[in-house]
Amino acid sequence: MKLYYVYILECSDKSFYIGITSDVEKRVYQHNVGMDRSSYTYDKRPVKLKWVEQFTDPDGAIKIEKQLKGWSRRKKIALIEQDWDRLIEYSKNYTQLGSSTGRLDESSTSSD
């Protein structure tokens, strides 16, 4: 059975790169040696592996990779740090957040 991995790298400029591979160690090595001058990570080396998840279904891995690429930076950090409470908080629809503190606005909650 072939395995697929979705991974998050932290670049030297503190940005994140998200990718998919069938060999994590080899792929991180390739990023760090700069095999492709046109790649996002080329001028942001060295990179560090911060998170990885294994999949048996390539379609599932691709779906997760695309989902993560759409996440905010703080949501990615919550995932990397396994801070599930913050991950849930940051997953709420922005219209549900009532203030900059991230607390729900009393007027936006329903009492029904």
C-alpha positions in Angstrom: 0.0 0.0 0.0 1.4 3.4 -1.0 1.4 6.1 1.6 1.0 9.9 1.0 2.0 12.6 3.4 0.8 16.2 3.7 3.4 18.4 5.4 4.0 21.9 6.6 7.4 23.4 6.5 8.5 26.5 8.3 10.8 28.6 6.1 13.7 30.8 7.3 11.5 33.8 6.9 8.9 32.2 9.2 6.4 31.7 6.4 4.8 28.2 5.9 4.9 26.0 2.9 2.4 23.1 2.5 2.9 20.2 0.2 2.2 16.6 -0.5 4.7 13.7 -1.0 5.2 10.0 -0.8 8.6 10.4 0.9 8.8 13.1 3.6 12.5 12.8 4.3 13.5 13.0 0.7 11.1 15.9 0.0 12.4 18.0 2.9 16.0 17.3 1.8 15.0 18.4 -1.8 13.6 21.7 -0.4 16.7 22.3 1.7 19.2 21.7 -1.1 17.3 23.9 -3.5 16.7 21.6 -6.4 14.3 24.0 -8.1 15.2 27.7 -8.4 11.6 28.6 -9.1 10.1 26.9 -6.0 8.7 28.9 -3.2 11.2 27.6 -0.7 14.3 28.2 -2.8 15.3 31.6 -1.3 13.7 30.8 2.1 16.1 28.0 3.1 16.7 26.3 5.4 13.2 24.9 6.0 12.1 22.8 9.0 9.4 20.2 9.0 6.8 21.3 11.5 3.8 19.0 10.9 3.0 15.9 8.9 0.0 13.6 8.4 -0.1 10.2 6.7 -2.8 9.1 4.2 -3.5 6.0 2.2 -5.8 7.7 -0.2 -4.2 10.3 -2.5 -7.5 12.1 -3.1 -7.9 12.6 0.7 -4.3 13.9 1.0 -4.9 16.4 -1.9 -8.1 17.5 -0.3 -6.4 18.2 3.1 -3.4 19.9 1.4 -5.8 22.3 -0.4 -7.7 22.9 2.8 -4.6 23.8 4.8 -3.4 26.1 2.1 -6.6 28.2 2.7 -6.1 28.4 6.4 -4.9 31.5 8.2 -1.4 31.6 9.7 -2.8 31.4 13.3 -4.9 28.4 12.4 -1.8 26.6 10.9 0.2 27.4 14.1 -2.6 26.0 16.3 -2.5 22.8 14.2 1.3 22.5 14.5 1.1 23.1 18.2 -1.8 20.7 18.6 -3.8 23.5 20.3 -7.2 22.1 19.6 -9.1 24.7 21.5 -7.6 27.5 19.5 -7.9 25.6 16.3 -11.7 25.3 16.9 -11.9 29.0 17.9 -10.0 30.0 14.7 -12.3 27.8 12.7 -15.4 29.8 13.5 -16.9 31.9 10.8 -15.6 35.5 11.2 -19.2 36.7 11.4 -19.6 34.8 14.6 -16.7 36.7 16.2 -18.1 39.8 18.0 -14.9 41.5 18.9 -11.1 41.6 18.4 -10.8 39.5 21.6 -12.3 36.6 19.8 -15.3 36.3 22.2 -18.7 35.8 20.8 -20.8 38.9 20.7 -23.8 38.5 23.0 -26.1 40.2 20.5 -25.1 37.7 17.8 -26.1 34.6 19.8 -29.5 33.2 19.6 -31.5 32.4 22.8 -34.0 30.2 20.9 
